Amino acid sequence: MSEAGISETKPIEVGELANRFLQACLKHEILAATAESCTGGLIIAAMTDIPGSSSMVDRGFVTYSNDAKMELLGVSPVTLDAHGAVSAETAQEMAAGALARSHAGIALAVTGIAGPDGGSPDKPVGLVWFGVATTGQRVVVEKRVFENRGRDHIRRQTVRHALEMGLKALDG
């Protein structure tokens, strides 16, 4: 209990979030895909760490470079030139591209600046754009700026938030 008398809850572990997300995929009878830049495959790794995940996971795209985003996901060079790799527009196109280029019913996409360098006043270290594409729905895009407590912290928080968004998209 905290001093205010409110019980403090421990944050849900990433493995538990991944398991909940995959159970939601199973319930909806769909596969999942990812399109990852700043996490370098950590989201799909969290999913595939779970025994039996092969019946709920289709594929993961690690698209760290702009060329990979264009070649593997169909992100427009015009989008990248106009908005950059770390933008709402790129996250939206990454999610839509992963959904279109897979057998998945949901795709989670992330693009951001994990640091320690690469940030700017407009796009600081810790900035991450998320995209979630589900069959028959518009792509949901969100922006988060995580506290710059190091590269690992930003990447872990990114994985957590992507899985939370996927759960919300499937189960509200």
N, C-alpha and C positions, 0 to 999 in steps of 0.2 A: 504494500500500500504506500502511496505517496503521502506527503504531509497533508494534502487536501482531503485525504481519505478516499481518493479514487484509485482503484486497483490499476496498476500499470500492466499492460500486456506486452509480451515479447513479440517483436515483428515476426511475421511468418517467414520461414526459411524459403529460399529460392526453389529448392527441391520440392517442397510442399506446394508452392505456387505452380510449378511446372506440372506436378501431378494433378492438381485441380484443373488446370487448363486442359490437359490431355483427357481427363475424365469428361469434361464438358464437350470436347471434340467427339469422344466416343458416344456420348448421349445424343449428340446431334448427327451422328453417323457421317462425320466429315474428317478429312485429313488436314494437317497443318503444314505450313511452309513458313520459312523465314527469309528475309532479305536484310543482311547485316553489314554495316560498315564499321562503325566505331567499336562494336563488340567483337568483331572478328570471329563470329561463330559461337559465342558463349550462350546465346539463347537456344540454338538448336542442340548444343551440348547438354544444357540443363534438361532438355526434353529427352534426349537419347540416353541420358544416364539412368532413366527409369526403365526397369525391366518390362518388356511387353510394349514399349513405345512404338515399335515398328508397325503396329496396326493403327496408329493415329498420326504418325509423322510421315510426310511424303519426302520433303527435301529442304535443304537450306542453301541459300545463295550467300556466299561471302564476297561482297562487292566493295572492296576497300578503295580501289581506284575508280576514277571517273570512267575510264574505258570499260572496266568490268560492269559498272552500272548501266552503261549504254549497251554493251554487247549481250549481257546475260539477262537484263531486266527490261531493256527497251527504254530506259530513261533518255529523254530527248537532249541532244547537245544544246539546243536552244534553251531549255530549262536550266541546264548546268551553267551555261554562259550568263544567263540573265539573273539567276538566283543563287548559284553556287551549289556545291554538294550538300551543304548543311542548310537546308531550307524546307519549308512546308511543301513546296512544289515537288522537290526531289523525293521527300519521304512518301508523298502521295503516289508518285510515279513508280517508286520502288515497290510499294505494297501492291499496287495494281499489276505491275509487271510480274511479281512473284506469283500472284494468284493466277494470272493468265498463262504463265509458263510452267504450271505444275498441275497436279491432280487434286490440289487442296481446295477446301471450302473456306479456309481462312488463312491469311498471310499477315505476319507481323514484320514490320520494317523499321529499322532504326538508322539514323545518320546523325553524327554529332562530333563534338570536339572533346576528346577524353584527356588531352594534355600529355605531358606537362606544358608543351608549347602549342602553337598553332592558333591560339585565340586572338581576338581583336576586340576593340570597344563594341563593335556591332555584333560580333559572334564570339563571346567569351568562352574560355575553357569551362566545360560543364554544360554547355548548350547542347541539347539533343532534341531532334524532331522525330516523332513517332508516326507511323502510319499503320492502320489496320484495315485490310480489305477482306470483305466477306462476300460470298456469292450473292448476287442480286441486291446488294446494298451499296450505298456510296462509301467511299473510303473516308475513314475517320482519321483526322490528323490532330496531334497535340504537340505542344512545345513544353519542354521542361528545362530549367537551368539548375543543375545540381551543384551543391556546394563543392568548391574545388578542394577536396580533401585527398587529392591524388587520383591518378589514372585508374587504379583498381577500384576505388570507391565509386567513381563516376560510371565505370563499366558495370559494376554490380547493381547500382541503382537503376541503370538503363535496362538491364535484364529483368529486374523486378517489375519496373513500370510497364514494360512491353507485355509481360505475362498478365499483369493486372488488367491492362487494356483488352487483351484477348479474352479474358474471363468476362469482362463487362460486355464485350461485343456479343458473346455467346449466351450469357445468362443474365444480363442486365445488371 
